[in-house]
């Protein structure tokens, strides 16, 4: 005997026995989508946690190498290198030490992460990393809008910082001022801030994150890549402006199916942001005035791009999905590996805030 109620009734197993519910086509589609999203989120969460772990490991490797080279004796064990560096503060006080550390830690961590992503998890970024002539034009077109968002958000955050400071609350920030200037310090800071830092961040946040999440919605992928990119900066001023500009950068990467335009934008942004730091050390005249002139030009260019081309970003559409947007967002947040990563970033975020006060 067979009992069916439309497409979602009950079917009897062969030979009789208990009846069991038959899933509707929509329920089957949701189940498949949820399983696929779970696999992608698990891969992404694992990669983000591996990257965090690699940075932690290579930090102590760097300490060990510096202590060993400086002392002339073996100091690769973490407790040995930390003890030596604490006793020799003159080594760690300059920008050469900090920028050399940032550069080597990010470079080797990202190198290993990309090898794991490509060969262990079969994630291919070759298409998104392939340069084309149109990419530079796209970068020049959208760069003013990204800078406009940076300037606008930074202005709002400055007002907030001033208010909080007046009531005794300090906001953590990052100081990239070159300490104890030297040719080595300037070179290392340039390579890290202008080249390696942007390359690593674009490959991770606009490369791996978008590649794994955009099959489940462009806006979902952009939202989470921007959120993670903001939290990664570890402080409110940088996080707020990074999140705002990353929303635009994410849509640019999706529209172009490439990280090359966003990499160019990232490099130009960091170059302008670091201009006064380098200008003061090198001794360029009128650094502040030149920076202000550049920002004013970019500001008006950004307003032009916003009103003339901004609709191209906002009008980006998603495909049709069995899961609602809210269900997909929930699936990302409740994935155990992604949740652990979010908690890790939030811990560092709030720890820096507490330490600043």
N, C-alpha and C positions, 0 to 999 in steps of 0.2 A: 504494500500500500504506500502511495506517495502523496505527501501533503505539501503543496506549495502555495504561498501567499505572495503573489507578485514575484519580484526579483529577490526578496529577502525573507522567504518563508523558512520552513523546516524540511530537511531531507532525511529520510530514513536510511541508515547504512545498509549495505547488501546483506540479505539474510534476516532482515528485521532487527529489532532491538530499539534502543533509545533514539530519539530524534535529536538533531543538533542544528543550531542556527546557521543559515547560509549567509555569508557576507554579501552586501550589495557591491556593485562595481565601484561606487564612490569609496566605500569602506576599504575595499581591496587596494584602491589607488592610494588612499591615505596611509595604509599600512606600509606599502612599498616605499612611499615617499619618506615616511618617518624612519624606516630602516636605513635608507640611503643617506638621509641627513645625519642620522646617528653615526654612520661610518665616517662621513666627511668631518663631522665635528670631533670625533675621536682622533682622527688623523691630525686635525688642526690643533686640538688641545695638546696632543702628544708632542707635536713639533714645537709649540710655544713653550712647553715645560722643558723640553730638551734644550732649547735655545737659552732659557734662563739658567739651566744647570751648567751648560757649557760656559756661559759667561762667568759663573761662579768659579768653575774649575780653572779657567784660563786666567782669572784674576790672580789666583794663588801661584799659578805657574809663572806669571809675569813677575810677581813679587820674588819668587825663588830665583829667577834668572837675574834680576837686577841685584839682589843681595849677593849672589854667587860671583857675578862679574865685578861688583864693587869691592867685595872683601877679598877676592882671590881664593876663597875656599868654598867648599860645597855647602850651600845653604838652601837646597831645594825643598826641604821639608817645611810645611806651612808655619809651624811654630818657630822654626829657626829663622826663616826669612822675616816673619813679623817682628820677632825680637830684635833682629839686626836693624831693620828699617826704623823701628821706634827709637833705637839708640842713635840713629843717624838721620835726624830730621832734615838736615841740609839736602839730603837726596830727594826727599818726597815733597819739599816745599815749592819747587819750581814747576812751571808748566810742562817742561820736557818730560818729567816723570808721569804726570797725569795724562797728558796727551798721548805719550807713548803707550801707556797702559790702555787707554780707550781704543787707540788704533789697533793694537795687536789683539786685544780681547775680542773686539767686534769682528775683525777680519777673520781670525781663526774659528771663532764660534759660528759665523755665517757660512764659512767654507764647509765645515763639517755638517752643518744643518742642511745645506743645499745638496750635499752628497747623500745624506740620509733620505731627504725628500725624493730625490731622483731615483736612487737605486733600491732603497728599502721600501718606500711607499709609492713608487711608480708615478710621481707627480712631475709632469713635463711642462716646464716654463719656457721652452725654446720659442714658442710662438709669441708669447707676451714680451720676451726679451729681444726680439728681432727688430733692429732699427729700420725705419723707412723714412724717406724724404719728408713726408707729410707730418711726421711726428714733431719736428722742430717748429713748423708753422703752428701746430696745435698748441705747443708749449708756450710760444710767444703770445698766442691769442688768449689763452686762459690764465697766464701768469698774473696779470694785473688784478684779476678777480680774486685769486688766492691771496695776494698781498693785501688787497682791500679788506678782506675778512680778517687777516692777521692784524692789521692796523686798528680796525674797528673793535675787535675783541680785546686787543691789548689796551686800548683806551678805556674800555669799560672795566677791565681788570685793574688798571691803575687806579681808577676812582675807588673801586672796592678795596684795594690794598691800602690806600690813604685813609679810608674810613676805618678799616680794621686796625690800622696802626694807631689811629687816634684813641682807640679804646683798649690798646695794649695787646692786640693780637697780630702776630707776624706771619706773613706768608712766605713759605720756602721758595727759593729761586736758585737758579744755576748761574754761576759766574764764570764766563769764558775769557775774562781778562787775562792776558798773558803775563804771568808772574816771572820775574827774573828773565827778561827777554834775551834771546840768543837766536842765532840762525837756525839751530836745531829745533828750538821751541816753536818758532814761527812756522818752520816747514812741517813739523808734526801736526800742529794745530790746523794748518791749511789742508793737509792731506786728509785728516780725520773729519773736520767740520764741513769741508767743501766737497770732498770726493767719497771717501769710504763710508762715512756715516749715512749720507743720502742713498748711496747704492745699496747698502745693507738694509736700510729701512724700507726702501721701495720694493726690493725683492721679497721681503718678509710681509709687509703690511698691504702692499698693492699687488704683490705677486702671489705668494702662497695663500694668503687669507682670501683674496678675491677669487682665485682659481678654485678653491675648495667650496666656497659658499655661493658664488653667483649662479650655479645651476638651480639654486632654490630661491632665487630672486635677487635682482640687481640691488634693490634698496636694502634688503637684508644684509647682503655682502658689504655694501658701502657703510651701513650703520655700524656693524660690528668691527670692520677694519678701522673705522674712524675712532670708535670707542677705545679699542685696544691701543691704537696709535697715541691717543691722548693720554691714557693712563700710563703708558710706557715712559712718558717724560717725567713722571714722579712729582710734579708740583703744579699748583693751580694755574699760575700765569701761562706757563708753556702748554699745559694740557688743554686749556680752554681754546687758545688760538690754534693749536695743532688739530683739535677735533673739528673746528669750523672749517679750516682749509682742507682737511683730509676728506670731508664730505664732498667738496668740489673735486679734489684730486681723484677720489675713488670713482666718481662718475666719468671723469675724463679717461681714466684707465680702462673703464668698461666700454665707453664709446669708441675708443681707439683700439681696444683689445691689446693694449700694450702698456708697459711701465716706463717706456722710454720718454714720453712727454712729461709724465709726472716726475721722473728722475731729473730732467732738465729744469723743471719748475722748482724742484727741491734744491738743486744746486744754486740757481739764481736767488732763491729766497735766503738760503744760508749765507751766500756771498754778501748780500745787502745787509743782513742782520749782523754779520761779523765785520763789516767795513770799518767801523770806528775802532774796533779792537786792534785790527791790523794797522790802520792809519796812525794811531797814537804811538804804536811801537816803532813803526818804520819812520815816523816823523813827517807824514804828509800834511801839508797845511790845509786849513779850512775843512777839516774832516766832518765836523758837525754840520756845517753849512751845506756841504755837498750832499751829505746824507739826507738832510731835510729837503733839499731840492729834488732828489731822486724820489723820496716818499711822496712829495706833492704831485709829481708827474705821474707816478704809479697810481696814486689815489684817484686822480681824474680819469686815467685810462681804465682803472677798475670800474668806476661808475659807468663809463661808456659801455664796457663789456657787459656789465650787469643788466643795463636797460636794453641793449641791442641784442645780445646773445644769451642772456641768462635763461630765457625760456627753453633753450636747448638742453640745459641741465635738468630743469624741473620737469620737463615733458618726457624724460626717459621712463619707459614703461617696462613692467614685468610681464612675463608670460602667465599662463594660467596654471594654477597649482591646486592639488586636491586639499592640501592643508591651508588654512587661513594664515594671514601674515602673523597674527598673534600666536597661533600654534607653532609656526616655524621659529619665531623669536623665543618662545618658551622652550622649544626643543634644544636650541643652542645654549641657553642659560642653564638648563637642567642637565646637560651632558656633564658627567662627573669630571672628566679631564678639563673641559672648558671652565667648569665651576672652580676647580682647584686653581687654575691659572688666574681667573678673575680675582679670587681671594688673595692670591700671592701678590698681584699688582696693587690691589687695594691696601694690603698690609704695608707695602713699601710707600704708597701714596700717603697714608695717614701717619706712618712713622716719621716721614720727613716733615710733616706739618707739626707733629708733637715736638720733634727735636728743635724746630725753629722757634718754639715758644718755651 
